[in-house]
Amino acid sequence: MSSGRIRVWGDPILRQRTRPADPRDPDIAVLVAAMLETMREADGVGLAAPQVGAGVRVAVIDRRATENNEDLILINPMMEVAWGEATMEEGCLSLPGVWTEVRRATHVRARYADLSGNEKTVKADGMLAIAIQHELDHLDGVLLVDRISPHARQALAGALDRIKESTGAAA
């Protein structure tokens, strides 16, 4: 289902909307374990399934961003409500070396299933709220460069081109 290699800018899977996942499917548990390992190896805060080549609605967020110090596994997450606004510097494992200011909600509430299929809700602020929004964007084929001004994106054009060239990815 996934290679463990992080897909980067220019890879078409990053622009595709994901399909729902069956939380009880054993392949999903294998995918989640691989995603957690890949995220840790890359020292990331979160990772979405498309970033490792899987087109399913699954994301993981590292325990460093959670209040209970446990990894957050989001299967079929949906944003219920987001409020407040702040601009913070954000990076992405699929855009290596790129950091830019992104405006996001400061508070969120999202619904998701866990690996047992239990429906859950997470309320978050701070880094966790930003990570949830970032990973849900990935599940909808949206990258952080889609959330910035055309001027800011133009300023990153050289870095984005270098990422594509380094991987041989198409536009």
Order of alpha helices (4+ residues) and beta strands (2+ residues): alpha-beta-beta-beta-beta-beta-beta-beta-alpha-alpha
